[in-house]
Every structure is written in C-alpha cells, then in structure tokens.
Amino acid sequence: MGCDISILSKHNLNISNVETLAVDLSERLNLNIDYGYYTTKEYNELLGVDFDNELIQLGSIRKTKADARYLLVDENYQKKQLYQKYGDQLFNKVEYWSWYKEYMPDEEEILEEKKDITLAYYFLDSVDSTNAEGYMNIHDKILMNDLYYFSRWWSFCNAMQTNEGFDDRYTQTFRKQIMKSTLALGGDKAYFVNDQCNHLKGVGQGNEIYYSWNELEEFINSRPILEVISISKIALDPTYKNEVSKKIDRNLAFVDDFKDIKE
C-alpha cells in the first residue's frame, strides 16, 4: 500500500483572511508568497462575476531574492462570498450543488456543508518545483506540514526503529526542519501519522480539519492498537530505543517534541 507521512501540529497564525495569513507565513518562514483563490464557473454565475475556472491572484509578497515561490489559496473563498450574499437560501439553489452532486442534499448534508464553509481551509503549495517543494494545509488551529520531504511512511518507520536510520544525517536534518517550522508557527510538537492508517478514521487525510488541537491529540493518543512513539525519547533513552525497534510498524504513530535537539 502506498502510504505517506502526514505531519500534524498546532499553530497560532493569523487566519482571518488569505492576505493576513500570507503576510504572517511570509514573515515567519521567510517565503515568497502569491495569494488568492480559485473560481468555479457555477459559483461565478451565482456571484454575478465574469470569470472562468481560474486562479484570481489577490497579491504577492516578496521576502527573498530567490526564485522560489509559494501559492497560498483560500479553498473556501467563493463559498464564503456566496453565503454572505445569499445566507441560508444558498443551500436551496440547484446551481450550488449541481456541478458536483446529482441530487439535492438532505437536511443533514446541508448542515454539514454550512459548517464546512465556516472552517479555515488554506492550501500553501510550491509554484516552482525546481526551487521550492512541498505544501501545507492550514486549518483553524491545526496544520499539516509537508514542506519538507523525507520519504514514504514505511521508510520513516524503519528510520525511527533502527540505529543506522535514526542517527543518519538525513533523518536528523529532516527533524530539525520540522522543528524550526513547527516552533516558528506556534507549535511545540509534531505528530507523524500514516495517511492511510485505518485506526485514525481519516485523520492525516483531511479529517483533522474538524478537530481542535486538544481534541486531535486526545484522539491520536486514545486509538486502540495504535501506539504513539516519542521520537525525542528514542534519542535520549537507550532502553526505550531498543523497545521501539521491536514494535510492529503498522501499529505505530510518532510524536516529536524536539527535546534532544540542541539548536
């Protein structure tokens, strides 16, 4: 099974709108960021605007002379515009649903959609893979940080469970990258989970958007069978490190509070 690493941490970014978030991210991570939103033909018609399906760029921030650029998109931008214009009547309009549903939704689906519109859903992605790579999903208090690439999930487990892999320079450089970005954005630890993990009910695949940070931590740490391994304890406690090496990798998640990292 193709499994990837999802890295989840809390943040204290200013998410009041896409511009303020772009400014905040740019300052904290020293990134060049373009920001805006994507339009949808059906939404454009409801809003009375003459756009195609396209990116509307609202602004740019340049912090470095490097060519590396990132694009920050508010995935709910047009939905919020529509709800501001129509209120609850929006959900009675066939045009709102017809482009991706073959039927009008029931009351439960409408309530879920109304809730989803209020949630923060920002996506930061690299524009030029030659000079920048990786992405980040940013929600109300939680972000998924994939700005730095390590490998697939099973390779990560192997690195955490073997002396050679854990102490490898590549592994430790990756940890420091995650530490610096996590701390810069307001977190104090990061969870590493298998994005295909059956124990997590979609957390790591997007369902983390529905949790507060405390709820997410409680959920991850309370899953039956799933065992959360402390990465810093692997570094600091030889006995614990030996125990981790013997564990079944498919039942593992990891948390890093970076306590062993000196810088």
LUMLORO-112289 format. One record per residue: residue in one letter; x, y, z of N, C-alpha, C in turn. Coordinates in pm, 1 decimal, always signed. Each point is the difference from the previous one (the first is absolute). Last residue first. Layout:
N
TITI residu       nx       ny       nz      cax      cay      caz       cx       cy       cz
TITI      A        X        Y        Z        X        Y        Z        X        Y        Z
...
***
This chain:
263
TITI residu       nx       ny       nz      cax      cay      caz       cx       cy       cz
TITI      E  +2006.6  +2280.9  +1903.7    -11.8   +133.9    -59.9   -144.5    +47.6     -2.1
TITI      K   +120.9   -438.6   +179.6    +65.8   +107.6    +74.7    -27.4   +138.0    -59.2
TITI      I   -290.6   -475.0    +31.8    +68.8    +81.3   -100.7    +54.3   +125.9    +66.4
TITI      D   -278.4   -339.5   +215.2   +139.9    -41.3     -9.1    +81.1    +87.1    -95.3
TITI      K   -476.8    +53.1    +74.9    +72.2    +30.3   +123.9   +147.4    -38.0     -5.6
TITI      F   -413.1     -8.9   -319.3   +132.1    +56.1    -33.1    +88.7    +24.6   +122.8
TITI      D   -454.2   -209.4    -83.7     +2.1   +128.0    +71.0   +137.9    +64.6     -4.8
TITI      D   -313.2   -393.7   -284.7   +131.9    +58.1    +24.8    -16.5   +133.5    +70.9
TITI      V   -276.2   -502.5   -127.0    -10.5   +139.2    +39.8   +140.6    +49.9    +31.9
TITI      F   -276.0   -435.8   -287.9   +114.9    +59.2    +68.4    -31.7   +143.9    +38.2
TITI      A   -242.8   -525.9   -120.3     +4.0   +141.5    -36.9   +114.2    +58.7    +82.4
TITI      L   -156.4   -547.2   -136.6    +72.8   +111.7    +60.5    -40.3   +135.9    -56.5
TITI      N   -104.7   -487.7   -111.6    -79.1    +48.0   +113.3    +61.1   +123.9    +64.9
TITI      R   +199.5   -244.7   -367.7   -132.5    +39.5    -48.1    -89.9    +54.4   +111.3
TITI      D   +452.3   -179.4    +80.0     -5.2   +134.7    -59.6   -139.5    +42.4    -42.8
TITI      I   +171.0   -312.1   +414.0    -59.4    -25.0   -132.1    -29.2   +134.3    -66.6
TITI      K   +408.3    -76.8   +370.6   -144.8    +19.7    -13.6    -46.8    -21.0   -143.7
TITI      K   +460.1     -1.8   +199.3    -68.6   -129.8     -5.3   -149.8    +12.3    -27.0
TITI      S   +308.1   +374.6    +61.0    +51.1    -76.8   -113.7    -75.4   -131.6    -19.6
TITI      V    -76.6   +287.4   +378.9    -64.3    +48.8   -122.1    +41.3    -83.3   -120.5
TITI      E   +210.1    -80.8   +417.1   -138.7    -46.5     +0.7    -72.2    +38.8   -129.4
TITI      N   +436.2   +161.8    +73.7     +3.5   -143.4    -26.9   -141.4    -57.0     -5.7
TITI      K    +49.4   +448.9   +125.6    +40.2    -15.2   -139.6     +0.1   -147.1    -40.0
TITI      Y    -66.1   +109.3   +453.2   -119.5    +29.6    -80.0    +28.5    -21.2   -148.4
TITI      T   +363.3    -33.5   +285.4    -91.5   -110.8    +25.4   -127.9    +15.2    -82.6
TITI      P   +326.8   +350.5    -10.2    +41.2   -121.1    -73.7    -93.7   -118.3    +20.0
TITI      D    -87.1   +540.4    +25.5    -13.9   -117.4    +86.9    +34.0   -127.1    -77.8
TITI      L     +0.2   +448.8   -196.6    +48.8    +23.5   +136.4     +4.5   -124.3    +87.9
TITI      A   -160.6    +25.6   -470.0   +134.6    +56.3     +4.6    +58.2     +2.7   +140.8
TITI      I   -442.7   -143.9    -69.1    +87.1    -94.3    -70.7   +144.9    +47.6     +9.8
TITI      K   -331.1   +285.6   +153.4    +33.7   -102.6    +99.2    +85.2   -109.4    -62.7
TITI      S   -176.1   +345.0   -272.6   +108.9    +51.1    +83.4    +41.7   -102.7   +105.0
TITI      I   -367.3   -105.3   -277.0   +124.8     +2.0    -76.1   +115.4    +51.2    +85.1
TITI      S   -462.6   -265.2   +143.3    +69.6   +128.1    +17.6   +134.4     -4.0    -71.3
TITI      I   -477.3   -280.5   -105.4   +140.0     -9.7    +41.1    +62.0   +139.5     +8.3
TITI      V   -510.5   -257.5     +9.4    +69.1   +123.8    -35.2   +139.6     -1.4    +61.7
TITI      E   -378.5   -390.0   -164.2    +92.8    +39.5   +105.4    +79.4   +121.9    -47.3
TITI      L   -491.9   -297.3   -114.5   +101.8    +96.1    -43.1    +85.5    +41.9   +118.3
TITI      I   -368.3   -292.5    +84.9   +106.2    -65.1    -78.4   +111.2    +98.4    -37.7
TITI      P   -449.1   +233.3   +135.5    +35.4   -138.6    +33.1   +102.4    -53.6   -100.3
TITI      R    -40.5   +529.1   +111.1    -42.2   -102.8    -94.9    +39.8   -139.2    +48.2
TITI      S    +83.6   +453.7   +199.6    -97.8    -91.4    +60.5    -44.2   -111.3    -93.5
TITI      N   +303.7   +379.1    -99.0    +57.9    -73.8   +111.5    -95.5   -100.9    +64.4
TITI      I   -135.2   +288.4   -363.6   +115.3    -79.0    -44.6    +51.2    -89.4   +112.4
TITI      F   -350.7   +302.7   +108.1    -43.5   -102.4    -94.2   +116.5    -90.3    -39.9
TITI      E    +85.6   +379.4   +268.0    -71.4   -103.0    +75.5    -41.5   -115.2    -90.3
TITI      E   +197.3   +375.2   -204.0    +97.3    -72.9    +82.1    -67.3   -114.1    +76.0
TITI      L   -281.9   +286.1   -240.6    +81.9    -82.0    -89.8   +102.1    -81.4    +77.9
TITI      E   -268.3   +313.7   +229.9    -79.8   -114.8    -43.8    +82.2    -93.6    -87.7
TITI      N   +195.3   +404.7   +130.9    -12.6    -89.9   +114.8    -80.0   -124.6    -35.8
TITI      W    +38.2   +340.4   -328.3   +128.5    -66.0    +24.7    -10.1    -98.9   +116.3
TITI      S   -441.8    +66.5   -270.2    +88.2    +96.2    +65.7   +131.4    -72.4    +25.7
TITI      Y   -313.3   -167.8   -409.3    +44.7    -11.2   +139.0    +63.3   +129.7    +48.8
TITI      Y   -159.2   -122.3   -456.5   -115.9     +3.6    +89.4    +37.9     -1.4   +148.7
TITI      I   +314.1    -36.3   -375.4    -64.2   +131.5     -7.7   -113.3    +13.3   +102.4
TITI      E   +247.0   -408.5    -96.1    +50.8    +81.5   +110.8    -61.3   +139.9     +1.5
TITI      N    -67.2   -336.7   -346.5   -100.4     +9.9   +106.0    +47.7    +76.5   +122.7
TITI      G   +271.2   -114.4   -399.7    -84.3   +118.7    -10.0    -99.6    +16.9   +112.3
TITI      Q   +341.7   -347.0    -49.5    -53.5     +6.7   -136.4    -89.5   +122.1    -18.5
TITI      G   +194.0    -99.6   +414.7   +116.3    -15.5    -87.2    -38.0     +0.8   -146.1
TITI      V   -364.9   -159.0   +313.3    +97.8    +97.8    +48.0   +132.1    -28.2    -71.5
TITI      G   -376.5   -290.1    -62.5    +14.1   +114.0    -90.3    +88.6   +111.3    +50.4
TITI      K    -86.7   -403.7   +265.2   -128.2    +45.3    -55.7    +12.2   +128.6    -82.1
TITI      L   +332.7   -301.3   +252.2    -14.9   +144.2    +21.7   -121.7    +62.8    -69.4
TITI      H   +183.6   -471.8    -11.2    -35.1    +32.2   +138.5    -43.3   +145.1    +17.0
TITI      N   +169.3   -199.3   -412.7   -140.1    -36.1    +25.5    -45.3    +40.4   +139.6
TITI      C   +390.3   +227.0   -323.7    -20.0    -79.4   +121.5   -148.2    -25.1    +27.7
TITI      Q   +269.7   +244.2   -356.4    -94.3   -106.4    -33.6    -37.4    -84.6   +122.2
TITI      D   +317.5   +362.6    +13.6   -120.9    +60.6    -57.1   -103.9   -103.9    -42.6
TITI      N   +365.6     -4.6   +408.2    -18.9    -64.9   -128.8   -129.7    +52.3    -62.0
TITI      V   +283.7   +299.3   +359.4    -94.2   -111.3    -12.0     -2.1    -51.0   -143.1
TITI      F   +254.9   +344.1   +387.2    +26.4    -62.0   -129.7    -89.9   -122.3     -9.5
TITI      Y    +19.2   +491.1   +305.7    -37.8   -140.2    -11.2    +24.2    -47.0   -143.6
TITI      A   +223.5   +416.3   +325.8    -61.1    -41.9   -125.7    -30.6   -149.1     +4.8
TITI      K    +94.9   +472.2   +348.9    +24.8   -139.4    -34.2    -66.7    -30.0   -133.2
TITI      D    -26.6   +427.6   +191.0   +108.7    -46.4    +87.2    +32.4   -146.8    -22.5
TITI      G   -225.1   +466.0   -294.0    -15.7   -131.9    +59.6   +115.3    -33.8    +92.7
TITI      G    -60.5   +405.6   -286.2    -75.8     +0.7   +124.6    -22.4   -134.3    +64.5
TITI      L   +262.8   +147.2   -404.1   -142.9    +19.2    -26.2    -86.4    -15.5   +124.9
TITI      A   +480.5    -60.2     -2.3    -22.6   +131.7    -60.3   -148.1    +29.3    -17.0
TITI      L   +143.3   -429.5   +152.8    +15.7   +102.7   +102.7    -30.3   +139.0    -54.9
TITI      T     -6.9   -356.5   -308.6   -103.3    -19.7   +101.9     +5.2   +109.1   +105.5
TITI      S   +338.7    -14.6   -331.5   -126.7    +49.3    -54.1   -113.1    -14.9   +101.4
TITI      K   +426.6   -164.0   +121.8     +7.4   +144.2    -23.7   -132.4    +54.9    -51.5
TITI      M    +42.7   -473.5    +63.5     +5.0    +74.3   +125.1     -7.1   +150.0    -24.8
TITI      I    +37.3   -285.8   -370.0   -134.3     -4.7    +57.5     -4.8    +78.2   +129.8
TITI      Q   +417.9    -43.7   -199.8    -86.8    +80.1    -87.2   -141.8     +5.1    +55.7
TITI      K   +308.8   -279.1   +212.9    +28.2   +140.4    +29.8    -84.4    +93.0    -86.8
TITI      R    -24.5   -467.7    -75.9    -58.3    +34.1   +129.9    +20.8   +148.3    +32.4
TITI      F   +211.6   -167.8   -385.6   -146.2     +6.9    -18.2    -68.9    +38.5   +130.8
TITI      T   +457.6    -86.7    +15.9    -24.1   +126.6    -70.5   -149.1    +21.5    -20.8
TITI      Q   +135.9   -410.3   +179.9    +11.1   +107.5    +98.2    -17.2   +138.2    -62.7
TITI      T     -2.4   -385.7   -282.1   -111.7     -4.9    +94.6     +3.7   +117.2    +96.3
TITI      Y   +362.4    -51.2   -296.0   -121.0    +34.8    -74.9   -122.4     +5.1    +92.6
TITI      R   +417.9   -157.3   +166.6     -2.5   +146.2    -15.1   -127.2    +46.6    -70.5
TITI      D     +6.4   -456.2   +293.7    +44.9    +47.7   -130.8    -16.5   +151.9    -11.4
TITI      D   -140.0   -300.7   +364.2   +115.5    +87.8    +17.9    +53.6    +56.7   -130.7
TITI      F   -370.2   -307.0     +2.9    -33.8   +110.7    +88.5   +114.8   +100.0    +10.8
TITI      G    +56.1   -404.5   -256.7    -94.4    +93.2    -59.7    -27.1   +121.6    +86.9
TITI      E   +283.5   -348.3   +161.0    +60.4    +62.0   -119.1    -93.0   +104.9    -60.5
TITI      N   -156.2   -260.8   +364.8   +107.6    +91.5    +39.7    +55.2    +75.8   -119.8
TITI      T   -510.9   -172.1     -3.7   +135.3    -55.0    -13.8   +103.7   +104.9    +37.2
TITI      Q   -484.0    +76.9     -8.4    +16.6   -125.8    +73.7   +139.9    -60.7    -10.5
TITI      M   -163.5   +407.8   -222.9    -24.3    +19.3   +142.3    +35.5   -124.6    +81.4
TITI      A    +28.2    -13.4   -473.9   +100.4    +93.3    +51.8    -16.1    +19.7   +150.7
TITI      N   -322.4   -258.3   -226.2   +128.1    -70.2     +4.0   +109.8    +88.6    +58.7
TITI      C   -422.8   +191.4    -79.2     -4.6    -94.7   +112.0   +133.2    -71.5    +14.8
TITI      F    -43.8   +272.4   -374.1     +8.5    +80.4   +121.8     -2.5    -89.6   +123.3
TITI      S    -69.9   -198.4   -413.8   +141.4    +39.3    +11.6    +21.4    +83.5   +125.3
TITI      W   -436.9   -117.0   -113.7    +71.1   -117.7    +50.5   +149.5    +27.8    +10.7
TITI      W   -291.7   +347.4   -175.7    -24.0    -33.9   +139.9    +85.9   -115.7    +50.7
TITI      R   +195.7   +289.8   -406.4   -132.1    -54.5    +28.2     -6.6    -49.4   +144.4
TITI      S   +332.2   +392.5    -78.8    -20.3   -118.5    -81.3   -142.4    -46.4    +26.4
TITI      F   +186.7   +462.7    +86.3    +88.2   -103.3    +54.9     -4.4   -123.8    -89.8
TITI      Y   -113.8   +566.8    -52.1    -22.4   -140.3    -37.0   +101.9    -90.2    +68.6
TITI      Y   -255.5   +499.2   +100.6   +130.0    -65.8    -10.4    -22.0   -149.1    -22.6
TITI      L   -368.1   +296.6    +48.9    +94.8    +87.0    -71.8   +132.6    -69.1    -26.2
TITI      D   -449.6   -121.6   +212.9    +72.4    -84.8    -93.9    +95.1    +85.4    -83.9
TITI      N   -356.3    +25.1   +449.4   +123.3    +56.0    -53.3    +70.8   -101.5    -88.6
TITI      M   -504.0   +141.8   +218.7    +72.6   -117.1    -46.3   +119.6    +49.7    -79.6
TITI      L   -308.2   +239.7   +417.9    +53.2     -0.5   -135.5    +64.2   -135.1    -29.0
TITI      I   -379.4   +271.4   +363.0    +83.1   -114.5    -37.2    +54.7    +20.8   -140.1
TITI      K   -329.1   +275.2   +223.6   +109.3     -5.6    +98.0   +103.5   -105.5    -33.9
TITI      D   -342.8   +124.8   -326.4    -22.8    +96.5   +108.1   +113.8     +3.9   +101.0
TITI      H   +162.6   -190.9   -454.5   -138.1     +6.2    +47.0     -8.4    +93.1   +121.1
TITI      I   +343.0   -148.2   -445.1    -14.5    +79.1   +120.9   -148.0    +12.6    +34.6
TITI      N   +392.5   -300.6   -311.1   -141.8    +26.4    +20.9    -16.3    +71.1   +133.0
TITI      M   +434.3    -54.2   -364.5    -50.4     +7.8   +136.4   -150.4    +25.1     -4.8
TITI      Y   +474.6   -176.2   -323.9   -126.8    +70.9    +16.5    -40.8     -0.7   +145.7
TITI      G   +455.1   -100.8   -387.7    -78.4    -21.9   +119.8   -124.7    +85.2     +7.0
TITI      E   +468.9   +149.6   -246.3    -85.3   -118.1     -5.3    -79.2    -10.3   +128.7
TITI      A   +350.2   +336.9   -342.9    -75.6    -17.4   +123.9    -85.7   -124.4    -14.7
TITI      N   +292.3   +132.1   -350.3    +58.2    +81.0   +106.4    -71.9    -12.2   +134.7
TITI      T   -130.0   -242.8   -398.2   +145.3     +4.8    -15.6    +64.8    +68.2   +119.3
TITI      S   -477.0    -34.2    -65.8    +59.7   -115.3    +67.5   +151.5     -4.3    -14.8
TITI      D   -372.8   +399.7     +8.0   +108.4    -44.3    -86.2    +73.9   -112.9    +70.2
TITI      V   -378.6   +175.2   +212.3    -33.1    +36.0   -137.9   +102.5    -56.1    -96.3
TITI      S   -183.3   -170.7   +509.9   +112.1    +55.3    -75.4    -41.9    +23.7   -144.6
TITI      D   -354.0    +25.0   +411.7    +66.3    -95.8    -88.3   +114.3    +68.3    -73.9
TITI      L   -418.4    +33.4   +411.4   +125.1    +60.8    -44.9    +75.9   -103.2    -81.3
TITI      F   -534.1    +87.6   +182.2    +96.2    -94.2    -58.0   +118.6    +79.0    -52.6
TITI      Y   -458.6    +36.3   +367.7    +98.5    +65.1    -85.7   +101.5   -103.4    -47.2
TITI      Y   -475.9    +48.5   +282.9    +63.0    -99.9    -85.7    +87.8    +73.4   -101.0
TITI      A   -344.8    +65.5   +472.9   +115.6    +49.1    -74.4    +58.9   -114.4    -81.5
TITI      L   -529.8    +30.0   +139.3   +131.2    -50.6    +39.8   +110.5    +60.0    -85.8
TITI      T   -482.6    +67.2    -55.8    +56.0    +82.9   +107.3   +140.6    -42.6    +39.7
TITI      I   -260.2   -237.8   -327.3    +29.9   +133.4    -52.4    +67.4    +86.6   +106.7
TITI      D   -167.0   -435.0   +109.3   +126.8     -3.7    -72.4    +40.5   +137.8    -51.5
TITI      K   -425.2    -65.4   +211.2   +110.0     -5.9    +96.1   +134.3     +9.2    -72.4
TITI      K   -381.2    -32.7   -263.9     +0.4   +129.6    +67.3   +113.8     +8.2   +101.4
TITI      E    -78.3   -413.1   -209.2    +57.2    +96.4    -94.2    +10.2   +138.4    +62.8
TITI      E   -215.6   -336.3   +244.6   +142.4    -30.0     -9.2    +70.1    +98.3    -93.2
TITI      L   -467.6    +23.2    +36.0    +61.2    +44.5   +125.2   +150.4    -23.5     -1.6
TITI      I   -245.1   -165.2   -362.5     +0.5   +146.6     -2.2    +66.3    +54.4   +126.5
TITI      E    -73.4   -463.6    -31.8   +107.9    +41.7    -89.8    +11.2   +152.4     -6.1
TITI      E   -357.8   -182.5   +245.9   +126.8    -32.9    +65.7   +119.2    +44.9    -84.5
TITI      E   -441.1    +37.9   -175.9    +27.1    +99.2   +103.8   +134.1    -24.5    +69.1
TITI      D    -31.5   -188.0   -494.7    -97.4     +1.4   +109.2    +46.4    +99.1   +107.5
TITI      P   +118.5    +52.5   -541.9    +36.3    -65.5   +125.7   -113.6     +2.2   +102.0
TITI      M    -26.1    -26.9   -552.1     -2.2   +100.5   +104.7    +23.5    -68.5   +134.6
TITI      Y   +212.6   -207.2   -453.9   -126.2    +10.5    +72.8     +8.5   +115.7    +98.4
TITI      E   +364.6   -155.7   -267.2   -108.1    -30.3    -93.1   -137.0    +14.2    +65.3
TITI      K   +507.9   +252.9    +81.1    -97.8    -95.4    +52.4   -111.4    -20.2   -102.3
TITI      Y   +366.3   +305.2    -71.7    +68.0   -118.3    +53.5    -94.4    -99.4    +67.7
TITI      W   -139.0   +405.0   -233.4   +125.9    -26.8    -70.7    +77.6   -116.9    +59.4
TITI      S   -429.3   +177.5   +175.4    -10.8    -84.0   -119.4   +133.5    -33.2    -65.5
TITI      W   -116.2   +289.5   +405.9    +32.8   -141.4    +18.9    +23.7    -75.4   -130.5
TITI      Y   -121.1   +467.5    +24.5   +107.4    -13.1    +98.7    +49.3   -144.4     +8.5
TITI      E   -375.0   +124.8   -269.9   +128.2    +33.5    -63.1   +117.8    -18.2    +96.9
TITI      V   -461.8    -49.5   +136.2    +50.9   -116.9    -71.9   +139.1    +27.0    -54.2
TITI      K   -215.5   +234.4   +438.5    +26.4    +26.5   -141.5    +64.7   -121.7    -65.9
TITI      N   -107.6    +69.7   +472.5   -118.0    -39.9    -77.0    +21.3    +16.1   -149.6
TITI      F   +318.7   +132.7   +335.1     -3.9   -145.3     -3.2   -126.9    -53.5    -67.5
TITI      L    +86.0   +473.1    +72.5   +101.2    -55.7    -90.3    -19.9   -149.8    -18.5
TITI      Q   -240.0   +274.3   +316.5    -67.0    -26.4   -127.9    +95.5    -59.8   -102.5
TITI      D   +135.5   +160.8   +437.5    -42.9   -139.9     -5.2    -72.5    -34.7   -129.2
TITI      G   +288.7   +424.1    -58.3    -37.4    -58.5   +127.4    -43.0   -144.7    -16.6
TITI      Y   +166.2   +330.8   -343.4   -129.5    -66.8     -0.8    -47.3    -49.8   +137.0
TITI      K   +425.7   +248.2    -81.4    -98.7    +57.8    -91.8   -139.1    -58.7    +20.2
TITI      Q   +375.8   -163.5   +244.5    -21.4   +139.7    +38.8   -109.4    +62.8    -85.5
TITI      Y   +142.4   -429.2   -107.1    -81.7     -2.7   +121.0    -27.1   +141.2    +50.6
TITI      L   +280.8    -50.8   -375.1   -136.3    -40.6    -31.6    -89.2     +1.2   +123.8
TITI      Q   +463.1    +84.2    +48.3    -64.1   +110.0    -72.9   -146.9    -32.2    -26.3
TITI      K   +261.1   -337.6   +185.8    -26.9   +103.4   +100.5    -66.5   +121.9    -65.1
TITI      K   +140.4   -344.1   -283.3   -111.1    -47.8    +81.7    -36.9   +103.2   +106.5
TITI      Q   +379.8    +76.7   -270.1   -126.0    +26.6    -69.4   -121.3    -49.4    +79.0
TITI      Y   +431.7    -79.2   +194.5    -19.7   +142.4    -27.9   -135.7    +27.7    -66.4
TITI      N   +248.9   -411.4   +181.3   -141.1    +31.1    +26.5    -37.3   +142.8    -39.2
TITI      E   +447.4   -185.0    -39.2    -85.8    -96.4    -68.8   -148.7    +29.5    +18.4
TITI      D   +454.5   +302.9     -8.1   -112.6    -21.1    +91.0   -100.0    -89.1    -72.5
TITI      V   +552.9    +42.0    -84.2   -137.2     +5.6    -50.9    -98.8    -20.8   +114.2
TITI      L   +556.1   +114.9   -134.6    -94.5    -22.9   +109.6   -141.0    +23.4    -52.0
TITI      L   +519.8   -113.9   -215.2   -133.8    +53.6    -23.0    -88.8    -38.6   +116.3
TITI      Y   +568.9    +75.3    -89.7   -110.2    -82.8    +46.5   -131.6    +72.2    -30.6
TITI      R   +558.6     +3.2   -178.6   -126.5    +65.5    +30.9   -101.4   -103.8    +46.0
TITI      A   +568.6   +101.3   -134.3    -98.7    -88.9    +63.0   -125.5    +77.3    +38.6
TITI      D   +416.7   +184.6   -182.3   -111.2    -24.2    -91.8   -111.3    -83.5    +63.1
TITI      A   +338.6   +343.9   +278.3     -3.3   -132.0    -62.3   -122.6    -14.7    -89.5
TITI      K   +113.6   +370.7   +296.2    +30.2    +17.0   -142.1     -1.9   -132.8    -75.0
TITI      T   -308.0   +119.3   +449.5   +136.6    -34.4    -39.3    +16.7    +24.5   -149.1
TITI      K   -410.3   +102.8   +212.5    +89.1    +12.3   +115.2   +144.8    -26.7    -36.0
TITI      R   -514.3   +139.0   -223.5   +135.0    -43.7    -31.6    +91.2    +28.0   +119.6
TITI      I   -556.3    -59.9   -151.2    +94.0    +44.9   +102.6   +136.8    -56.1    -37.0
TITI      S   -522.1   +105.8   -247.2   +127.0    -71.3     +8.6    +84.9    +60.7   +110.3
TITI      G   -569.9    -36.2   -186.4   +119.7    +74.2    +37.4   +121.8    -89.5     +5.8
TITI      L   -445.1   -126.1   -157.2    -34.5   +121.3    +73.2   +122.2    +82.5    +38.3
TITI      Q   -165.1   -380.9   -394.5   +108.9    +37.1    +90.4    -30.3   +135.7    +61.1
TITI      I   -289.4   -415.8   -223.5     -3.0   +144.7    +18.1   +108.8    +35.0   +102.3
TITI      L    -98.2   -439.6   -348.4    +58.5    +53.6   +121.7    -12.1   +151.4     -0.9
TITI      E   -357.9   -329.4   -263.2   +135.1    +55.1     -3.1    +46.2    +42.2   +138.6
TITI      N   -429.2   -142.3   -338.1    +62.3    -77.6   +106.8   +147.4    +39.0     +3.9
TITI      D   -276.5   +389.0   -179.6     +0.0   -141.3    -35.7    +43.0    -78.8   +122.8
TITI      F   -256.8   +488.6    +20.8   +125.3    -75.0     +5.6    -20.2   -136.6    -63.4
TITI      D   -287.5   +442.3   +116.6    +35.6    -52.1   -131.0   +138.6    -64.4     +4.1
TITI      V   -423.6    +72.9   +381.7   +131.5    +46.6    -43.5    +38.4    -71.6   -128.5
TITI      G   -392.5    -55.0   +321.3    -14.2   +104.3   -100.8   +132.4    +59.1    -43.7
TITI      L   -127.3   -372.0   +315.0    +54.1   +124.3    +54.1    -13.5   +116.2    -98.1
TITI      L   -135.3   -438.5   -120.7    -79.9    +37.1   +117.1    +45.5   +132.5    +60.1
TITI      E   +249.2   -179.9   -356.8   -133.1    +39.6    -47.4    -89.3    +42.3   +116.6
TITI      N   +427.9   -173.4    +98.0    +10.8   +130.3    -65.5   -136.6    +51.4    -44.5
TITI      Y    +35.6   -436.0   +167.1     +2.8    +98.7   +106.3     +9.9   +140.3    -57.1
TITI      E    +25.6   -357.5   -300.3   -134.4     +4.5    +57.7     -8.2   +102.9   +112.9
TITI      K   +424.7    -79.3   -203.4    -94.9    +59.9    -93.8   -138.7    +16.1    +62.2
TITI      T   +440.2    +15.0   +298.3    -76.8   -107.2    -62.7   -110.6    +63.6    -82.7
TITI      T   +519.9   +161.4   +221.9   -142.4    +19.0    -26.0    -59.9   -123.9    -66.4
TITI      Y   +439.2   +108.9   +355.0    -44.5    -56.3   -127.3   -150.6    +20.1    -14.3
TITI      Y   +379.2   +313.3   +283.2    -98.9   -107.5     +7.7    -32.7    -48.6   -140.4
TITI      G   +433.3   +274.6   +288.6   -126.7    +24.7    -68.5    -96.2   -115.3    +17.3
TITI      Y   +571.0   +183.7    +40.2   -119.1    -48.1    +69.4   -126.5    +38.8    -75.4
TITI      D   +592.6    -70.2     +5.8   -114.2    +56.4    -71.4   -125.2    -53.9    +69.4
TITI      I   +527.1    +36.4   +199.5   -134.2    -57.6     -9.9    -90.0    +84.5    -90.1
TITI      N   +533.5   -117.6   +212.1    -66.7    +79.0   -103.4   -135.9    -63.7    -26.4
TITI      L   +271.9    -47.6   +480.2    -40.3    -55.9   -128.4    -51.5   +108.5    -94.1
TITI      N   +160.9    -66.0   +503.5    +82.8    +68.3   -100.0    -24.8    -56.5   -140.6
TITI      L   -221.1   -103.2   +436.2    +78.8   -100.4    -70.9    +89.1    +58.6   -108.6
TITI      R   -283.4   +276.3   +284.5    +51.4   -103.4    +91.1    +93.2    -99.2    -69.9
TITI      E   -219.4   +359.6   -242.4    +87.6    +53.6   +104.6    +64.9   -112.2    +80.5
TITI      S   -321.2   -114.8   -325.8   +118.5    +54.5    -64.5   +100.5    +51.7   +101.9
TITI      L   -425.9   -148.0   +147.7    +85.0   -110.4    -44.1   +131.3    +49.1    -59.1
TITI      D   -320.1   +327.1   +114.2    +49.7    -67.2   +119.5    +94.7   -114.8    -36.6
TITI      V   -225.9   +227.7   -348.5    +97.6    +89.1    +64.3    +64.5    -70.2   +119.3
TITI      A   -350.9   -224.9   -212.7   +117.9     +5.2    -87.6   +109.3    +85.6    +61.7
TITI      L   -416.7    -12.5   +216.6    +71.7   -125.6    +17.0   +126.6     -1.5    -84.5
TITI      T   -293.3   +362.0    -43.7    +67.8     +6.9   +129.7    +79.6   -128.2    +26.1
TITI      E   -258.7    +10.9   -397.0   +109.0    +97.9     -3.4    +75.5     +4.0   +132.6
TITI      V   -388.2   -275.3    -49.9   +114.5    -54.7    -72.5   +117.1    +97.7     -4.9
TITI      N   -328.0    +25.1   +422.0    -24.8     -3.7   -145.0   +129.1    -41.3    -69.2
TITI      S    -44.0    -49.2   +468.9   -123.0    +77.1    -18.9    -35.9    +13.9   -148.0
TITI      I   +367.5   -234.3   +271.0    -74.5    -60.6   -110.5   -128.3    +76.7    -30.3
TITI      N   +505.5    +12.0   +264.7   -115.2    +87.5    -21.5    -75.1    -48.8   -123.8
TITI      L   +303.5   -330.8   +328.2     +2.2    +91.7   -113.5   -126.2    +85.3     -4.4
TITI      N   +193.4   -365.2   +304.3    -67.9   +122.3    +45.2     +7.8   +107.8   -107.1
TITI      H    +16.4   -589.7    +45.1    +58.0   +126.6    -43.8    -74.3   +115.2    +66.8
TITI      K   +109.8   -592.5    +23.1    -86.7   +116.3    +19.9    +70.4   +125.0    -52.1
TITI      S    +73.7   -500.8   -213.9    +39.1    +82.0   +114.5   -100.0   +113.7    +16.0
TITI      L   +138.0   -487.0   -311.6   -103.5    +86.4    +55.4    +52.0    +75.9   +120.8
TITI      I   +138.3   -312.0   -463.6    +61.2    +62.0   +117.4    -94.4   +108.2    +50.4
TITI      S     +4.5   -474.9   -323.5    -71.3   +124.3    +28.1    +53.7    +55.9   +130.5
TITI      I   +188.6   -372.5   -391.3     +5.2    +57.4   +133.6    -86.6   +125.3     +3.6
TITI      D    -91.1   -434.3   -335.9    +84.0   +116.9    +18.8     -6.0    +46.9   +144.6
TITI      C    -93.9   -476.1   -327.9    -32.0    +80.1   +118.0    +98.6   +114.3    +13.4
TITI      G   -185.8   -422.7   -340.0    +75.5   +124.6     -4.3    -42.0    +91.4   +113.1
TITI      M     -4.9   -557.6    -24.2    -84.3   +119.5     +0.0    +87.8   +124.5     +0.0
***
